Amino acid sequence: MSDFKMETKCVQSGWTPKNGESRVLPIYQSTTFKYDTSDQMGRLFDLEDSGYFYTRLQNPTNDAVAAKICDLEGGVAAMLTSSGQAANFYAIINIAEAGDHIICVSAIYGGTYNLYAHTIKKLGIEATFVDPEVSREDLEAAFQDNTKAVFGESISNPSLVVLDFEKFADAAHSHGVPFIVDNTFPTPINCRPFEWGVDIVTHSTTKYMDGHATCVGGAIVDSGNFDWDAHADKYPGLTAPDETYHGVVYTQKFGKGAYITKATVQLMRDLGSIQSPQNAFYLNLGLETLHLRVPRHCENAKKVAQYLQNHEKVAWVNTPELEGNEYYERAQKYMPNGTCGVITFGLKGGRDASVRMMDNLKMVAIVTHVADARSCVLHPASHTHRQMNDQELLEAGVKPDLIRFSVGIENAEDIIADVEQALAAV
């Protein structure tokens, strides 16, 4: 459906029913799929035929939703995972193994930082973290002979850094490695990373894509633009025979679909972080209104930010939506229609005042979540990023008094009124 506008893709992509079939995407709530002969099943296991035989690898509901996300991002292939963390894990280990190295922008979600700084280190993969505003010279110096990928977030959670796509893409490509970006916050409605040199996109579909805090999930989308064969020595997992599938070479057999095919038939086969068909169904319902909700989130967030900016008890407000913000111009370049509905701010009373203000909110809830229809707040230093020390917090752009405010799609005046009464209690 590449010829359709984004609004139409949100509603129509992925599932095209045939005559007499369900108009709404069906839930294929089955672990297994029947075949008439043993040979038919065997050909699926040998990757000689396409089809379904076990939901841990593929499921028709999941594939339809993945195809919709792929269409929205402008990619060639996509897969769903059980969470955004699983998506970011798979995105790396699909092309890196023990003894390899990645470069990661330091301003990222705390869970992802922990994944790359500590967990994959136990698997023998080292990560070098660089400041998002690193100079090109210092960025070049971070590359090693065994570097396999560069990773960043299009808008970082919670520091709201807008990534300089072109700088990191150019550096990655000059060293023959792909650039991977988590595009969760702006979504493809507001940001199209593939148009700026990004090779692979990941998502926590738990956030705006689902939009209603109903199901955890993730997605990986491949642009199809990175030439794995041109760097065959770096990526033998894709360009050399896989003995677990009778010596298949993914790039030769699957072309531009090689990366996602390998992640599906190898990683999902062995690790099994599949999204349930029921969750994929809920995700699809959220995607159908993504183009309506994201602009409202951005509109409300800007109104709340402007209110906070003028409040005497507020020390600072951060959102790329406001003129004067250090990332405003970059956001206008990469995301001219808006960024996201998340803002951050701190109070003049410091960390204790921020916590007291949050505790006095009535409609806006304190939850370990972000980017759904309901407004919510979180104190990252105490919650999502509490595993980090002070230095790591600063490197991730998390101040001790930082409140992450995910502005929902309620009436903006009601949101502001709740914030106002909470500030009055501080």
FITORFI-683319 format. One record per residue (C-alpha): x, y, z; residue number from 1. Coordinates in pm, 1 decimal. Each point is the difference from the previous one (the first is absolute). Example, Ala and Ser with C-alpha at 12.3 -4.5 7.8 and 13.67 -1.06 7.14 Angstrom:
         px         py         pz   dofi
     1230.0     -450.0      780.0      1
      137.0      344.0      -66.0      2
This chain:
         px         py         pz   dofi
        0.0        0.0        0.0      1
      298.3      227.3      -55.1      2
     -203.3      239.2     -216.8      3
     -242.9       85.7      279.3      4
       35.0      280.6      254.3      5
       94.9      -74.6      359.9      6
     -356.4       38.9      125.4      7
     -121.9     -266.6     -242.2      8
      287.6     -232.9       80.8      9
      -82.9       16.3      371.1     10
     -347.7     -127.8      -74.7     11
       42.6     -220.1     -307.3     12
      352.6     -147.3      -12.3     13
       91.1     -351.4      102.9     14
     -328.9     -185.4      -37.7     15
     -178.0      -13.5     -337.0     16
     -294.6     -241.3       28.1     17
     -102.3     -209.0     -296.1     18
     -356.9      -61.7     -106.3     19
     -200.6     -125.1      297.1     20
      283.6       41.0      252.4     21
      -15.9      194.8      324.3     22
       11.1      376.8      -53.3     23
      179.4       37.6      334.4     24
      341.1     -161.9       46.5     25
      -65.4     -346.1      150.5     26
      176.6     -123.8      311.6     27
      176.9     -322.6      -93.6     28
        8.2     -122.6      358.6     29
      167.5     -329.3      -82.5     30
      341.1     -141.1       74.2     31
        1.4     -223.7     -306.5     32
     -118.9      -24.8     -359.6     33
     -111.6     -312.7     -188.7     34
      152.0     -142.0     -319.9     35
     -108.8     -294.7     -212.1     36
      338.4     -161.6      -52.3     37
      325.5      -39.6      185.8     38
      188.5      137.7     -301.0     39
     -193.3      327.7       15.7     40
       96.7       44.4      363.3     41
      359.7      -97.3      -70.4     42
       35.5      262.5     -270.4     43
     -104.2      267.5      250.7     44
      268.0     -114.8      244.8     45
      256.9       12.5     -280.1     46
     -105.7      356.2      -98.1     47
      -92.7     -127.7     -344.6     48
     -362.9      114.3       32.7     49
     -157.9      290.7      184.9     50
     -281.7      -65.2      240.8     51
      -89.8      -66.6      359.9     52
       69.0     -301.7      214.8     53
       65.8      127.3      353.0     54
      -88.7      338.6      150.0     55
      335.5       36.9      176.3     56
      144.0       73.2     -343.5     57
     -287.5      160.5     -188.9     58
     -372.6       58.4       29.2     59
     -239.1      153.2     -257.0     60
     -134.9      261.7      243.8     61
      350.2      108.0       99.4     62
      120.9       10.0     -358.3     63
     -289.6      223.0     -107.3     64
       75.8      249.6      275.8     65
      373.3      -12.0      -72.9     66
      -78.6       69.6     -365.6     67
     -200.7      308.1      102.1     68
      286.0      136.8      210.7     69
      241.2      -78.6     -283.2     70
     -218.8      196.2     -241.1     71
      -21.8      295.5      238.4     72
      379.7       13.1       35.1     73
       64.6      -58.4     -369.5     74
      199.9     -319.1       52.8     75
       24.2     -330.0     -185.4     76
      -55.3     -245.7      286.6     77
      -98.8        5.6      366.1     78
      -66.1     -226.5      296.1     79
     -177.3       31.9      333.0     80
      161.7      -86.8      332.1     81
     -132.8      -44.7      350.9     82
      129.6      340.7      113.4     83
      201.4      300.2     -107.5     84
      291.2     -133.3      202.5     85
      -15.0     -325.0     -195.8     86
       -0.6      198.6     -324.9     87
      314.0      190.9       98.5     88
      166.8     -320.9      119.1     89
      -78.7     -188.1     -321.3     90
      101.7      295.2     -217.4     91
      353.7      -22.8      136.9     92
       57.1     -372.1       49.7     93
     -132.3      -70.0     -349.6     94
      329.0      144.8     -128.7     95
      237.0       -3.3      299.8     96
      143.0     -280.4      209.7     97
      263.9      -61.7      265.4     98
      311.1      202.5      -76.3     99
     -188.8      274.4     -183.5    100
      -60.1      366.0       82.3    101
     -274.4      257.9      -45.2    102
      -19.7      377.6       35.1    103
     -297.7      136.2      187.6    104
     -119.3      354.8       60.4    105
       -0.1       55.6      376.0    106
     -332.1      187.1       10.4    107
     -238.5     -296.6       -7.7    108
     -261.2     -171.5      215.1    109
      147.1     -137.4      323.4    110
     -104.8     -357.5      -72.0    111
      167.5        9.4     -339.8    112
      313.2      148.7      152.6    113
       11.6     -286.3      248.9    114
      -59.1     -252.5     -279.8    115
      293.6      127.6     -205.0    116
      234.0      102.2      280.7    117
      -33.3     -311.2      214.7    118
     -216.4     -284.1     -132.3    119
      145.6      -43.9     -348.1    120
      344.6       50.0      153.2    121
      -57.0     -333.5      174.8    122
      -48.7     -147.1     -347.8    123
      337.5      139.6     -108.7    124
     -125.6      308.6     -188.2    125
      157.5      327.6      110.4    126
     -170.8      338.0      -33.9    127
      160.1      343.5      -21.4    128
     -233.9      283.7       99.4    129
       37.5      339.8     -164.3    130
     -163.5      331.6       73.9    131
     -276.4       84.9     -251.1    132
      185.3      323.6      -78.5    133
      333.6     -176.1      -45.3    134
      222.5      156.4     -262.4    135
       47.1     -188.8     -324.0    136
      367.5      -46.6       86.4    137
      -73.7     -153.7      340.2    138
     -274.8     -211.9     -151.7    139
      243.1     -134.9     -257.3    140
      242.1      -85.9      279.1    141
     -263.8     -217.4      169.1    142
       -7.7     -248.7     -288.1    143
      200.1     -321.0       25.0    144
       78.8     -272.9     -250.9    145
     -268.4     -216.4      164.9    146
     -271.8      267.2       14.5    147
     -322.9     -146.2     -140.0    148
     -265.1      272.4       50.5    149
      -78.5      352.1      118.0    150
     -312.7       47.9      213.9    151
     -201.5      301.5      116.9    152
     -351.8      124.4       70.6    153
     -170.5      247.6     -232.9    154
     -126.7      185.9      308.4    155
      164.3     -124.8      317.2    156
     -197.3     -117.3      300.4    157
      -15.9      199.2      225.0    158
      257.5      267.1      -90.9    159
     -179.6       88.1     -328.2    160
      315.5       36.9     -204.5    161
      -78.7       16.1     -371.3    162
      257.6     -216.0     -172.0    163
      214.7      135.5     -282.2    164
      -83.2     -281.9     -241.0    165
      231.3      107.8     -279.7    166
      311.1       30.6      218.3    167
      -34.3     -349.2      144.1    168
     -115.8     -157.1     -327.3    169
      294.3      143.2     -192.3    170
      246.9     -122.0      260.4    171
     -155.5     -346.2       17.4    172
       -2.8      -43.0     -376.5    173
      355.4      123.9      -39.9    174
      102.5     -291.3      222.2    175
     -224.8     -252.7     -172.8    176
     -248.1      -51.3      283.2    177
     -377.2       59.6       23.9    178
     -163.8      278.7      198.1    179
     -283.2     -121.9      225.4    180
     -249.8      244.6      151.4    181
     -278.9      -47.3      253.8    182
     -283.9      213.2     -139.7    183
     -247.6      -58.3      284.2    184
      -70.4      357.7      109.9    185
      -69.9      182.3     -328.2    186
     -139.4     -310.7     -177.7    187
       -2.2       -7.0     -381.6    188
     -277.5      259.7       11.5    189
      250.7      268.7       99.9    190
      336.0     -147.3     -100.3    191
      119.2     -214.6     -290.3    192
      356.0     -103.9       89.9    193
       59.6     -197.7     -321.1    194
      -18.4      326.2     -194.6    195
      302.5      127.4      196.6    196
      235.9     -295.1      -40.6    197
     -118.5     -231.6      278.2    198
       15.8     -368.9      -96.7    199
     -207.0     -176.3      267.2    200
     -274.5      135.3      224.3    201
     -128.2     -145.6      326.2    202
     -309.8       82.5      202.3    203
     -148.5      -60.1      336.3    204
     -351.3      -45.6     -137.1    205
     -111.8       12.2      364.2    206
        6.5      378.8      -26.5    207
     -177.9      220.7     -256.0    208
      -58.1     -280.3     -250.0    209
     -218.9     -191.2      243.3    210
      -99.7      328.2      160.1    211
     -225.4     -138.6      271.3    212
      236.9     -180.3      240.0    213
     -155.3     -335.8      -80.2    214
      289.8     -210.0     -130.6    215
      377.3      -16.3       10.9    216
      168.5      -48.4     -334.9    217
      280.3       94.4     -235.3    218
       87.0       11.8     -368.4    219
      304.8        0.8     -226.6    220
      -14.5      147.0     -351.7    221
      273.6      -34.2     -262.3    222
       35.8      266.8     -268.1    223
      166.3     -248.1     -233.9    224
      262.8      264.0      -79.7    225
      304.8     -141.4      175.1    226
      210.2     -219.8     -227.9    227
      103.3     -291.2      218.3    228
      183.9     -174.4     -283.2    229
      219.5      305.5      -53.5    230
      127.8      -58.8      354.4    231
      -25.2     -378.5       -1.3    232
      300.3      -50.7      223.5    233
     -167.3      204.4      275.8    234
     -333.4     -181.9      -13.9    235
       57.3     -370.6      -58.1    236
     -328.6      -79.2      173.4    237
     -176.6      148.4     -300.9    238
      250.5      -65.3     -278.7    239
      143.5     -344.2       85.4    240
     -182.2     -335.6       15.0    241
     -221.7      -67.0      303.1    242
       50.2     -367.0       79.7    243
     -317.9       -7.0      210.5    244
     -190.8       41.0     -328.1    245
      203.6     -227.5     -227.2    246
      246.2      272.6      -92.1    247
     -242.8      269.8     -111.7    248
      161.2      341.1      -64.4    249
     -258.6      258.1       99.8    250
      111.2      282.3     -228.6    251
        7.4     -230.0     -300.6    252
     -335.0     -165.6       63.6    253
     -202.3      286.9      145.7    254
      161.5      314.0     -144.2    255
     -123.2      313.7      174.0    256
     -200.8     -214.4      239.2    257
      312.4     -171.7      133.4    258
       33.3      190.8      328.1    259
     -359.2      -50.4      116.4    260
      -11.7     -357.9     -128.0    261
      308.8      -91.1      202.1    262
     -139.0      171.1      310.2    263
     -323.6     -194.1      -40.7    264
      117.7     -349.2      -88.3    265
      310.7        2.4      218.4    266
      -43.7      234.7      297.0    267
     -373.9      -44.5       46.3    268
       43.4     -372.7      -50.1    269
      258.9      -21.1      277.4    270
     -102.1      277.4      239.1    271
     -375.1       16.3      -57.2    272
      -81.0      363.4       90.2    273
     -316.1       -7.2     -209.0    274
     -286.0      243.7       36.8    275
     -328.4     -177.6       67.6    276
     -260.8       17.9     -279.7    277
     -245.8      153.4      248.7    278
      244.1      281.7       77.0    279
       66.3       49.7     -371.4    280
     -374.2       37.5      -52.9    281
      -19.6      270.8      268.9    282
      306.3      167.9     -149.1    283
     -169.7       14.2     -337.9    284
     -299.9      177.7      153.0    285
      237.3      259.1      139.6    286
      178.0       44.1     -332.2    287
     -330.6       78.0     -171.2    288
      -25.1      327.1      196.6    289
      372.1       80.6       28.5    290
      -26.9      281.5     -255.5    291
     -279.6      159.9      204.5    292
      151.9      -37.5      345.2    293
      360.5      108.1      -61.5    294
      -87.4      356.4     -112.6    295
     -228.4       40.3      304.2    296
      275.4     -119.8      233.5    297
      238.4      255.1     -150.2    298
     -254.1      281.9       11.6    299
      -82.1      -63.5      366.6    300
      364.0      -42.2       96.3    301
       89.8      336.6     -147.9    302
     -282.7      170.7      192.1    303
      107.6     -160.4      327.4    304
      364.7       91.7      -65.0    305
      -92.0      362.2      -67.1    306
     -197.8       10.4      325.4    307
      287.8     -147.5      199.7    308
      249.7      231.9     -164.9    309
     -181.4      297.5      150.7    310
      -53.5     -145.5      348.8    311
      198.4      153.8      285.3    312
       70.0     -335.0      168.6    313
      139.1     -164.8     -311.8    314
      377.9       12.0      -45.6    315
       19.4     -133.4     -353.8    316
     -205.3     -161.5     -277.9    317
      135.7     -220.5     -275.8    318
     -174.0      -84.7     -326.7    319
      119.1       39.0     -358.4    320
     -343.5      149.4      -73.1    321
       96.2      334.8      160.9    322
      197.6      264.2     -184.6    323
      326.1       59.7      179.5    324
       42.7     -366.8       87.1    325
      345.4     -121.9     -103.4    326
     -157.2     -264.1     -225.8    327
     -276.6      215.0     -147.3    328
      172.3       64.0     -332.8    329
      105.3     -362.2      -39.6    330
     -354.8     -109.8       77.3    331
     -130.5      238.2     -266.3    332
      234.0     -165.9     -247.4    333
      -65.6     -365.7       81.1    334
     -350.6       22.8      148.9    335
     -171.9      308.7     -142.6    336
     -349.5     -121.2       91.0    337
       78.2      -47.3      368.8    338
      213.6     -209.5      232.4    339
     -191.9     -184.4      272.0    340
     -232.0       53.4      294.5    341
      269.3      -42.0      265.3    342
      150.7      298.6      178.0    343
      232.0       26.8      298.8    344
       30.4      267.5      267.2    345
      139.3       67.3      345.9    346
     -100.3      219.4      291.7    347
      197.7      268.4      180.7    348
      -29.8     -204.9      318.8    349
      205.1     -278.4     -157.1    350
      -52.9     -373.8       20.4    351
     -215.0        3.8      314.9    352
     -233.7      264.9     -142.0    353
      -37.2     -195.9     -323.2    354
     -100.2     -312.2      191.2    355
     -249.2      193.3      218.9    356
     -158.2      157.3     -305.7    357
      -45.9     -339.1     -162.7    358
     -154.9     -143.1      316.4    359
     -266.0      274.9       -6.8    360
     -123.2      -64.5     -352.4    361
     -355.8     -130.9      -17.9    362
      -88.2      -74.0     -363.0    363
      354.3      -45.2     -129.5    364
      133.0     -333.1      127.8    365
      342.8     -112.2      117.0    366
       65.1     -313.0     -204.9    367
      293.7     -185.6     -150.5    368
     -112.3       79.8     -348.4    369
        7.4      269.8     -260.8    370
     -170.9       92.5     -325.6    371
     -356.5     -118.1       28.1    372
     -335.8      177.2      -12.2    373
       -0.6       84.2      372.9    374
      229.3      262.1      149.4    375
      260.0     -139.5      237.9    376
      321.9       98.3      175.6    377
      313.6     -173.0      119.2    378
      315.0       96.4      189.4    379
      270.1     -183.6     -203.1    380
      278.0       36.4      257.8    381
     -219.5     -186.3      249.1    382
     -167.2     -238.0     -243.2    383
      103.6      -98.1     -354.5    384
      363.0      113.2       36.6    385
       58.5      -86.2      365.7    386
      256.5     -265.8      -97.8    387
      231.5      276.6     -123.1    388
      252.7      183.5      213.4    389
       16.3      380.7        0.4    390
      255.3       15.7     -280.2    391
     -199.6     -237.2     -217.9    392
     -314.1      203.4       65.9    393
      171.4      317.0     -116.4    394
      134.1     -174.4     -312.1    395
     -354.2     -113.4      -78.5    396
     -127.8      356.5       44.7    397
     -198.7      -76.9      315.5    398
        8.4      273.1      264.9    399
      -84.9      -92.7      362.0    400
     -310.4      224.3       -2.1    401
     -119.0     -107.8     -346.0    402
     -370.5      -81.9      -30.5    403
      -96.5     -184.7     -315.6    404
     -349.0      113.7      -94.5    405
     -175.8     -204.0     -266.2    406
     -281.0      231.0     -105.6    407
     -310.3     -188.8     -105.4    408
     -288.5       78.7     -232.1    409
     -239.0      129.7      267.6    410
     -117.0      361.2       -9.9    411
      310.1      217.9       38.5    412
     -172.3      233.9      244.5    413
      -80.4     -290.9      230.9    414
      359.2     -123.0      -12.6    415
      133.7      345.5       82.7    416
     -251.2       44.6      283.4    417
      122.3     -320.4      165.5    418
      361.6      112.3      -33.3    419
      -90.6      341.9      141.6    420
     -161.5     -137.3      314.9    421
      292.6     -238.5       53.0    422
      251.6      283.1      -31.4    423
     -200.9      204.1      249.0    424
       53.9     -273.8      257.5    425
      380.8       19.9      -29.8    426
